[in-house]
C-alpha cells in the first residue's frame, strides 16, 4: 500500500511539472513568475528557461553574468542606469551606468535577444558597434532612452547592420551629431521599420528625402517623432506615410497662410505640435475628432486656444500640455473629452506672463476633470493651489486612478491639506504611485 501511494505521489508530481512546463510560457507578469519560481527547484529551472523579458530598475542590482546564468534565453531586456534625479542635474557625471559590460555579455551569452532598452545610461560608439555586429541579424528593438556618450557614428553601425529593426528610439538622448549618414543607411537597408523616434535630440542634419524613402519602403511605419524642422519640408513624407498613426516634431516657422495646403496622413490619431500658434491651429481641426493623443507641451497656445482645440477632440485619451491650459481649459476638457485616460500638465517657463490669461490650474480644474473624466488612470499636474475637497472628489469619482503626481507651485496663501480624505481610499484600492509634493518652492 505504501509503495502504491509513493508511486501515485511521484506520478502526480511529474504531472504537475509537465503541466507547469506547458503553462509557464503564458505567465507574463514578473511577480507571478517570481512566486512560482519559489515553489521548488524544478519550477525554478522551468521559469528560468522560459523567461522572455527582464526589467532591472537599477543596472547594478545584478551583474551581467548573473543575469545570463539566471535567464539564458531572454528575448528582451530593459536596464535603468542613473536615477531620475539625473534629469535635474542632481547626479554627478561620473556616477556610472555604463552599458559596456552589458553589451559584452549580450554579445557573448544572450543568443535569443531581440529587444534592448537602455535608460539613462552611458553608451559609446564602440558599444553600439559591438551590439550591431553580434546581434544585428536578430535585433528588432533598440531603445536608447535619455542616454549619452555616443555619436551618429555609432548609429551608423546600427542602421547598417540591424536590418530587421522595427523600433529605433533615441528620445531625449544626448547625441554628438557628425552627419546624417545614419538616417540614409536606415533608409537604404530597412523595410520593416514601424517606429522611428529621435524627438528632443540635437539631430538636425536630416535629409527629408531619406525620411520619404523610409516611408515608401516601410509599409508598417506607424510612428515617427523627429526633431525641429520646418513642417512644410515634410509634405512628401506625409504623402508617402500612408500607415502613419503618430507624429511629433517639426515646427511652424512660416506665414500661417502657407500651411493651408498641408495634409496629414488619414490614419493619424496621435499628434505632437511644436511651436504651433493660433494662426496654424485650423490645420488640426479637420481630423481633431479622431485624435487619441495630443502633445501640446511645446505649442504656443494660450488658454482660449486650448479651449477651442480640446472642444473638438471627443476621442482624446492622452493629453500632455502646460498649465497655461488653466482651470477654464480643464473644465472644457472635462466637458468634451470623456474618454481621457492620461493627463500630464507641466509647468511652463513663461507661466508668470500667462497668469493674466487664466493660465493656472487649481482645485477648480482638478475637481472638474475628476467629475467629468471618469476613465482617468494617470494624472501628473502642477497646481497653484489645491484643497481637501478636490482630493476627495478624485477619490470618489476616479475608480481607475493608479498613478497620481501633484506639485504645488509657489503661492502666498496655501490651503491647509490633510491626506485623510477620499483620496486615501483610492490609494488603498488602486494607486501604485503617489509622489505628491505640496511644496511652496515647487
C-alpha positions in Angstrom: 0.0 0.0 0.0 2.8 2.4 0.9 4.6 1.7 -2.4 1.4 2.3 -4.4 0.9 5.7 -2.6 4.5 6.6 -3.2 4.3 5.8 -6.9 1.0 7.7 -7.2 2.6 10.7 -5.5 5.6 10.6 -8.0 3.2 10.4 -10.9 1.2 13.4 -9.6 4.4 15.3 -9.0 5.7 14.6 -12.5 2.3 15.5 -14.0 2.4 18.9 -12.2 5.8 19.6 -13.6 4.6 18.8 -17.1 1.5 21.0 -16.7 3.7 23.9 -15.4 6.1 23.5 -18.3 3.1 23.9 -20.7 1.7 26.8 -18.7 4.9 28.8 -17.9 5.3 30.5 -21.3 1.9 32.1 -20.8 2.7 33.6 -17.5 3.9 37.1 -18.3 3.7 39.1 -15.0 7.1 39.2 -13.4 5.6 39.0 -9.9 3.7 35.8 -10.8 6.8 34.3 -12.3 8.8 35.2 -9.2 6.3 33.5 -7.0 6.1 30.2 -8.9 9.9 30.0 -9.2 10.0 29.7 -5.4 7.8 26.5 -5.3 10.5 24.0 -6.0 13.8 23.5 -7.8 12.2 22.1 -10.9 9.8 25.1 -11.3 12.7 27.4 -10.7 14.5 25.9 -13.6 11.5 25.9 -15.8 10.8 29.6 -15.0 14.5 30.3 -15.7 14.4 28.8 -19.1 11.1 30.3 -20.2 11.5 33.9 -19.0 11.5 36.1 -22.1 11.7 39.6 -20.6 13.6 41.2 -17.7 13.5 44.8 -16.4 16.1 45.9 -13.9 15.3 49.2 -12.2 19.0 49.6 -11.3 21.7 48.2 -13.6 23.9 47.4 -10.6 21.3 45.1 -8.9 23.0 42.1 -10.6 26.0 41.5 -12.8 25.6 40.8 -16.5 27.0 37.2 -15.9 24.4 36.6 -13.1 21.6 37.6 -15.4 22.7 35.4 -18.3 23.0 32.4 -15.9 19.6 33.0 -14.4 17.8 33.7 -17.6 19.8 32.3 -20.6 17.0 32.6 -23.2 15.9 36.2 -22.7 14.4 37.9 -25.8 14.0 41.4 -24.2 15.9 43.3 -21.6 15.4 46.8 -20.1 18.1 48.3 -17.9 17.9 51.6 -16.0 21.1 53.4 -15.0 21.1 56.8 -13.3 18.2 57.6 -11.1 15.5 60.1 -12.2 17.3 62.9 -10.2 19.8 62.9 -13.1 17.2 64.8 -15.2 17.6 67.7 -12.8 21.4 67.7 -12.7 21.4 66.3 -9.2 23.6 63.3 -10.0 27.4 63.7 -10.8 28.5 62.9 -14.3 30.8 60.2 -13.1 28.1 58.4 -11.2 28.2 55.3 -13.5 25.6 53.5 -15.5 27.9 52.2 -18.3 26.4 49.8 -20.8 29.7 48.3 -21.9 29.7 45.2 -19.6 26.1 44.5 -20.5 26.8 44.8 -24.2 29.7 42.4 -23.9 27.6 39.9 -22.1 24.8 40.3 -24.7 27.3 39.6 -27.4 28.7 36.6 -25.6 25.7 34.9 -24.0 22.2 36.2 -24.9 21.7 34.2 -28.1 17.9 34.8 -28.3 17.9 38.6 -27.5 15.7 40.6 -29.9 15.0 43.8 -27.9 17.3 46.1 -25.9 16.2 49.1 -23.9 18.8 51.2 -22.0 17.5 54.2 -20.0 19.7 57.0 -18.6 22.9 55.0 -19.3 26.2 55.9 -20.9 26.6 54.3 -24.3 29.7 54.6 -26.5 30.0 54.2 -30.3 32.1 51.0 -29.6 29.2 49.6 -27.6 26.8 50.2 -30.5 29.2 48.7 -33.0 29.7 45.5 -30.9 25.9 45.2 -30.4 25.3 45.6 -34.1 27.9 43.1 -35.1 26.9 40.5 -32.6 23.1 40.8 -32.5 22.4 42.9 -35.6 20.9 39.9 -37.5 18.3 39.4 -34.8 17.8 42.8 -33.1 14.3 44.1 -33.6 14.0 46.8 -31.0 16.7 49.3 -29.8 15.8 52.0 -27.3 18.4 54.4 -26.1 16.2 56.4 -23.7 17.8 59.6 -22.2 21.2 58.1 -22.8 24.5 59.8 -23.6 28.1 59.2 -24.7 27.6 58.2 -28.3 27.5 59.9 -31.7 26.0 59.4 -35.1 28.9 57.1 -35.9 27.5 54.6 -33.5 24.1 54.9 -35.0 25.6 54.3 -38.4 26.7 50.8 -37.4 23.2 50.1 -36.0 21.4 51.3 -39.2 23.8 49.5 -41.5 23.8 46.1 -39.8 20.5 45.8 -38.0 18.2 45.3 -41.0 15.4 43.7 -39.0 15.0 46.7 -36.7 11.3 47.7 -36.3 11.8 50.2 -33.5 14.6 52.7 -33.1 14.1 55.0 -30.1 16.5 57.8 -29.2 14.2 60.3 -27.5 16.0 62.9 -25.2 19.4 61.2 -25.7 22.5 63.4 -25.9 24.0 62.5 -29.3 27.0 64.1 -30.9 26.0 64.8 -34.5 28.7 64.4 -37.1 26.5 63.9 -40.2 23.1 62.5 -41.3 24.6 59.3 -42.9 23.0 57.1 -40.3 19.5 58.0 -41.4 20.5 57.4 -45.1 21.7 53.9 -44.2 18.5 53.3 -42.3 16.5 54.3 -45.4 18.6 52.1 -47.7 18.7 48.9 -45.5 15.4 48.7 -43.7 11.9 47.7 -44.9 10.3 46.6 -41.6 10.6 49.8 -39.5 7.5 50.6 -37.5 8.7 53.3 -35.1 11.4 55.9 -35.5 12.0 58.4 -32.7 14.7 61.0 -32.4 12.5 63.6 -30.7 14.1 66.1 -28.3 17.6 65.4 -29.6 20.1 67.7 -31.3 20.0 65.7 -34.6 19.3 68.3 -37.2 21.3 67.1 -40.3 18.3 65.2 -41.6 17.7 64.7 -45.3 14.0 64.8 -45.9 14.4 62.5 -48.9 15.6 59.9 -46.5 12.5 60.2 -44.4 10.4 60.0 -47.5 12.3 56.9 -48.7 11.7 55.2 -45.3 8.0 56.0 -45.5 7.8 54.4 -49.0 9.8 51.3 -48.2 8.4 50.6 -44.7 4.7 49.9 -45.2 4.2 49.2 -41.5 5.6 52.6 -40.3 3.1 53.8 -37.8 5.1 56.2 -35.5 7.6 58.9 -36.3 8.9 61.5 -33.8 11.6 63.8 -35.1 13.5 67.0 -34.1 12.9 70.6 -35.1 12.5 71.3 -38.8 10.1 73.2 -41.0 6.9 71.1 -41.3 6.4 72.2 -44.9 9.6 70.2 -45.8 7.7 67.0 -44.8 4.9 67.2 -47.4 6.4 64.4 -49.4 6.9 62.3 -46.3 3.3 62.7 -45.2 2.1 61.7 -48.7 4.2 58.5 -48.6 3.5 57.5 -45.0 0.0 56.1 -45.6 0.0 53.9 -42.4 1.3 56.7 -40.1 -0.7 56.9 -36.8 1.6 59.0 -34.7 3.7 62.0 -35.5 5.6 64.5 -33.3 8.2 67.1 -34.0 8.8 69.7 -36.8 7.6 73.2 -36.2 5.7 76.1 -37.8 8.2 78.8 -38.8 6.5 80.3 -41.8 3.5 82.5 -42.5 0.2 80.9 -41.4 -1.4 81.0 -44.9 1.3 78.8 -46.3 0.1 75.8 -44.2 -3.3 75.7 -45.9 -2.1 73.0 -48.3 -0.5 70.8 -45.6 -2.3 67.5 -45.2 -1.6 64.8 -42.6 -2.0 61.1 -43.3 -5.6 59.8 -42.9 -4.8 57.4 -40.1 -3.0 59.9 -37.9 -4.5 59.9 -34.4 -1.6 60.8 -32.1 0.0 64.2 -32.6 2.6 66.4 -31.1 2.6 70.0 -32.2 5.7 72.1 -31.7 5.5 75.9 -31.8 2.1 75.9 -33.3 0.2 79.1 -32.7 -3.4 80.4 -33.1 -3.0 81.0 -36.8 -1.9 77.5 -37.6 -4.4 75.7 -35.3 -7.1 75.2 -38.1 -4.8 72.7 -39.7 -5.7 70.3 -37.0 -9.5 70.9 -37.0 -10.4 68.5 -39.9 -9.1 65.4 -38.1 -9.3 66.6 -34.4 -12.3 64.3 -33.8 -10.2 61.2 -34.4 -7.2 62.3 -32.2 -6.5 59.9 -29.3 -3.2 61.6 -28.1 -2.3 65.3 -28.2 1.1 66.7 -27.1 0.9 70.5 -26.6 4.0 70.8 -24.3 5.8 73.0 -26.9 2.8 74.6 -28.5 2.4 78.4 -28.4 -1.3 78.3 -27.4 -3.0 80.3 -24.7 -5.9 79.3 -22.5 -8.5 80.2 -25.1 -6.7 78.2 -27.8 -6.7 75.2 -25.6 -10.4 75.5 -25.0 -11.1 75.9 -28.7 -9.0 72.9 -29.7 -10.0 70.5 -26.9 -13.7 71.1 -27.6 -13.1 69.4 -31.0 -11.4 66.2 -29.6 -14.1 63.9 -28.2 -12.0 60.8 -28.5 -8.9 62.1 -26.7 -7.3 59.6 -24.4 -3.9 61.2 -23.6 -3.2 64.9 -23.2 0.2 66.5 -22.4 0.3 70.2 -22.0 1.5 73.1 -19.8 -0.5 74.7 -17.0 -1.4 77.6 -19.4 -4.4 75.4 -20.1 -5.9 77.0 -16.9 -8.9 76.0 -15.0 -11.1 77.1 -17.9 -9.3 74.6 -20.2 -9.7 71.9 -17.6 -13.4 72.5 -17.5 -13.6 72.2 -21.3 -11.5 69.0 -21.1 -13.9 67.5 -18.6 -16.9 68.5 -20.7 -15.8 67.2 -24.1 -13.0 64.6 -23.6 -14.9 61.9 -21.6 -12.5 59.1 -22.8 -9.4 60.8 -21.3 -7.1 58.2 -19.5 -3.8 60.0 -19.0 -3.3 63.7 -18.2 0.1 65.4 -17.8 0.3 69.1 -17.1 3.8 70.6 -16.8 4.9 74.0 -15.5 5.9 76.3 -18.4 8.8 78.7 -18.4 6.6 81.6 -19.1 3.6 80.9 -16.9 4.0 84.2 -14.9 3.2 86.0 -18.1 0.2 83.8 -18.8 -1.5 84.3 -15.4 -3.4 87.3 -16.8 -4.9 84.9 -19.3 -6.1 82.5 -16.6 -3.1 80.3 -17.3 -3.1 78.5 -13.9 -4.6 75.2 -12.7 -6.1 75.0 -9.2 -8.6 72.8 -7.3 -11.3 74.1 -9.7 -9.7 72.3 -12.6 -8.9 69.2 -10.6 -12.4 68.9 -9.4 -13.8 69.4 -12.9 -11.8 66.6 -14.5 -12.4 64.2 -11.6 -16.1 64.6 -12.2 -16.0 64.7 -16.0 -13.2 62.3 -17.0 -14.1 59.1 -15.1 -11.7 56.8 -17.0 -8.5 58.7 -15.8 -5.7 56.3 -14.8 -2.8 58.7 -14.6 -2.5 62.4 -13.5 0.6 64.5 -13.2 0.0 68.1 -12.7 1.4 71.4 -11.3 -1.2 73.3 -9.4 -1.4 76.8 -8.0 -3.5 75.6 -5.1 -5.5 72.5 -4.1 -8.0 71.7 -1.4 -9.1 68.6 0.5 -12.4 68.8 -1.3 -10.6 68.4 -4.7 -8.7 65.4 -3.4 -12.0 63.9 -2.0 -13.6 64.4 -5.4 -10.8 62.5 -7.1 -11.1 59.7 -4.6 -14.8 59.5 -5.0 -15.0 59.5 -8.8 -11.7 58.2 -10.3 -12.1 54.5 -9.7 -9.3 53.6 -12.2 -6.7 56.0 -11.0 -3.4 54.2 -10.2 -0.8 57.0 -10.6 -1.3 60.5 -9.2 1.5 63.1 -9.1 0.9 66.7 -8.0 3.3 69.6 -7.3 2.0 72.7 -5.5 3.6 75.9 -7.0 4.7 79.0 -5.1 1.7 80.9 -3.7 1.4 83.4 -0.9 -1.6 81.7 0.6 -1.8 77.9 0.8 -4.8 75.9 1.9 -4.1 73.5 4.8 -4.1 70.0 3.5 -4.6 66.6 5.0 -4.4 63.3 3.2 -7.2 62.0 5.4 -9.6 62.3 2.6 -11.3 60.1 0.0 -8.0 60.0 -1.9 -6.8 57.6 0.7 -9.5 55.2 -0.4 -8.1 55.4 -3.9 -4.6 54.7 -2.6 -5.8 51.7 -0.7 -7.7 50.4 -3.7 -5.6 51.0 -6.8 -2.9 53.7 -6.5 0.5 52.4 -7.5 2.4 55.7 -7.4 1.6 58.8 -5.2 4.5 61.2 -5.3 2.6 64.3 -4.1 4.8 67.3 -3.5 3.0 70.0 -1.5 5.9 72.4 -1.5 5.7 76.2 -1.8 9.0 76.2 -3.7 7.6 74.0 -6.5 
